[in-house]
Amino acid sequence: MGQRPRELEPTRSPLHFFGAELRRLREARGLSQAGLGRLLFQHRDLVRKVETAQRMPSEEFVGRCDDVFGADGALRRMWPMLAREARLRRGGDPQGGGYRAEVSDQRALDWLLSRQRPGRRRMETQAGRHAELTLRSIRELDHACGGGAAYSAVAGVLEDAFDEVFATSPQVAAGLLELAGYEAVDIGADGLAQRHYLRALDLVTTDGDRLYGGYLVGVSLGHLALHCGDSAQAVRLAGAALHGTARQAGPGVRAVLRTALARAHARRGEERACLTALQQADADLARRCRSDEPSWLGYFGEADLADGKAHCYFDLGRYELARDEAIRALRLLPPFRVRRRAIDAALLASSLARTGDVAQACAAGRLAVAQASTTVSFRAKHRVALMMAELHPYADLPEVQDLIERVRTSMPSPAVYHLAARARTDR
C-alpha cells in the first residue's frame, strides 16, 4: 500500500504553497515523485521532501521545475518568497546584512530614553522647497508603481544630495530615509529597510522631532517587524511609540499608532487587545484636525484605517468583517494608490475564499492581478501569492483555472527581485 501524502497547508507559508503546487502539477502530468526526479536529475527523496515542505528548494530546483512543467515563470516567481522565508528561518543574513530584531529593540529604547530637546526651526529656502517637492513626487511614484520603480529614485537623492537636504530641511531628509526604508521593504530587502529606518530615527532624535521618531518606531519599524514575522516585537514597538509620544501626539498620530498596535495584536491572536486598539483609533480619527498635524501624516485616513481593520479581522479569523472592511477600503482608496488597491483586492479575495464564495473571490482576484501587474512591488506580488494559496483547494474549478492563467500571463517575474539582491550587496 502506498504511503498517504503528507497533508499540506498552502496558506501556511511559501514553502507549503510551493510544495502544494509542485504536487498538483506533478499529479496533473501523471508523474510519480521518482519520475519527476528523473526529469529534474534529482533523487526522488529530494522531490518528496520539497513537495511535503520538509526541505527548502534551491533556486536551480525551482527553475528546473518551472521548465519541466512549462509553467512560464509561475514557479520561478515564487523563488523570492522562498528565499526570504529561508533567510528569516536562519535569523537573517549571517554576514549582518539581514533584518536583526534586537537592533530595532535597542534603538527604540534609546529613542524612548532620550532627552527631549527643542527641534530646529524650519527655514523656508528654495532648496528646502525643492527637496520637499522631490520627496512628494517620489511618494506619488511609489503609490502608483511600487518600490521597484521608486527605490532607485530615492536612493539617488540620498547619495547625491542628502547633506544639502539635511542642512535646509532635516524633516525632509528624514522623510527621504523613511521612504527609502519603505521602498526597501517593497523590493524584499528587509535588512536594508531596517538600516534606512534606523538612520532616520537617529536623525529625528538628534533634531528633536519626537513625533516623527514615534512614527518611525511604532509604524515603520513595527510594520517591518510584523512583515518579518515578529509580532511580539511589533507590539513592543507600537506600545513604546504611544508611550513616548503621549505628550506630543494629537488624535491623528495616535490613530495611526493604534492601528499599528492593533495589527500586531491581531497577528498574535489577541482579539480583545486588537479590538480595543481599533476602537480607540476610530475615536481618535473622528477627533483629528488635519491643520494641526505634521505633513508626513497626510496620507492616513479612513481608507487606511479600513485597510488596517481588514488585515486585523482576517488574522483573527473573522472573515466576513475582513471582507466588509476590504470592500470599504477599496471604495475609499483613490485610483492612484495602485499598490494598496492591489493588496486590498487580494485580501478581499482571500477573505471570500475563506467563506467559500469562490466565484466572488475570483472576481476580486482578477482586480488584484490587474492592479498588481502594473506595479513592481514585492508586497503586492506576495499578497497575490497568498491569495492564490487560499484558492489552491479549488484549483480544479474553471474560474480558478482562469485566474491562475491570468497570474501566469499578467505577472511575469519582475526586475524588482534583482534590484533587491543588488541593494542587499551594494549597501
Secondary structure, 3 states (H helix, E strand, C coil): CCCCCCCCCCCCCHHHHHHHHHHHHHHHCCCCHHHHHHHHCCCHHHHHHHHCCCCCCCHHHHHHHHHHCCCCCCCHHHHHHHHHHHHHHHCCCCCCCCCCHHHHHHHHHHHHHCCCCCCCCCCCCHHHHHHHHHHHHHHHHHHHHCHHHHHHHHHHHHHHHHHHHHHHCHHHHHHHHHHHHHHHHHCCCHHHHHHHHHHHHHHHHHHCCHHHHHHHHHHHHHHHHHHCCCHHHHHHHHHHHHHHCCCCCCHHHHHHHHHHHHHHHHHCCCHHHHHHHHHHHHHHHHHCCHHHCCHHHCCCCHHHHHHHHHHHHHHCCCHHHHHHHHHHHHHHCCCCCHHHHHHHHHHHHHHHHHCCCHHHHHHHHHHHHHHHCCCCCHHHHHHHHHHHHHHHHHCCCHHHHHHHHHHHHHCCCCCHHHHHHHHHHHC
